[in-house]
Each structure stands twice: as structure tokens, then as C-alpha cells.
């Protein structure tokens, strides 16, 4: 398997992205996922509220980590 290296973006392009930081408020097992994963509920504050996502991090983290 070869890894495709992408070209570096410009600082101008980097300034166009939006990065948010949130607090994980709930974690549940995700048995329906194709690969082991957790369902995560992340609180992004008043502007965005709580959003649901998933992460394939079960090899590195437990639900209580």
C-alpha cells in the first residue's frame, strides 16, 4: 500500500479553514460500525451546541480515558 503525499497548502488557504474545540460529554460503544469505534457527543458551546460524531480510537482509548 503506497501513501499518496499531498502538496502543502498556502497559508492563505489555511486561514480559510475553521477549527473548533469541544468537550466530550458522552461516549457509547458503536457496534454497528464497520471497524471498532465509539459514538461521541461533543459540546461546542452555545453557538453550535452538542454534536454527535464517531471515532475509531478504541485501540488507544477506553470510554473512561
C-alpha positions in Angstrom: 0.0 0.0 0.0 1.5 3.3 -1.0 0.8 6.6 0.7 -0.1 9.5 -1.5 1.6 12.7 -0.4 -0.4 15.8 -0.9 1.1 19.1 -1.7 1.4 21.7 1.0 -1.3 24.4 1.1 -0.6 28.0 1.3 -1.0 30.0 4.5 -3.8 31.9 2.7 -5.7 28.6 2.2 -5.0 27.5 5.8 -6.7 30.7 7.0 -9.9 29.7 5.2 -10.4 26.6 7.4 -12.4 26.6 10.6 -11.1 24.7 13.6 -13.3 24.1 16.7 -12.5 22.7 20.1 -15.2 20.9 22.1 -15.6 18.9 25.2 -16.7 15.2 25.0 -19.8 14.9 27.2 -20.8 11.3 26.4 -19.3 8.2 24.9 -21.0 4.9 23.8 -20.0 1.8 22.1 -20.7 1.7 18.3 -21.3 -2.0 17.4 -22.9 -1.1 14.0 -19.6 0.5 12.8 -17.6 -1.5 10.2 -14.5 -1.0 12.4 -14.4 -0.8 16.2 -15.5 2.8 17.2 -17.1 4.9 19.8 -20.1 7.3 19.4 -19.2 10.7 20.8 -21.3 13.6 21.8 -19.2 16.8 21.8 -20.2 20.1 23.3 -19.1 23.0 21.2 -20.6 25.7 23.4 -23.6 28.0 22.9 -23.0 28.7 19.2 -23.0 25.1 17.9 -24.3 23.1 20.9 -23.8 19.4 21.3 -22.9 17.5 18.1 -22.7 13.7 17.6 -19.8 12.0 15.8 -17.8 8.8 15.9 -14.2 8.0 16.2 -12.2 4.8 15.6 -10.0 5.2 18.6 -10.8 2.0 20.6 -7.3 0.7 20.3 -5.9 3.7 22.0 -8.6 4.9 24.4 -11.2 3.4 26.7 -14.5 5.0 27.3 -13.3 6.4 30.7 -9.9 7.7 29.4 
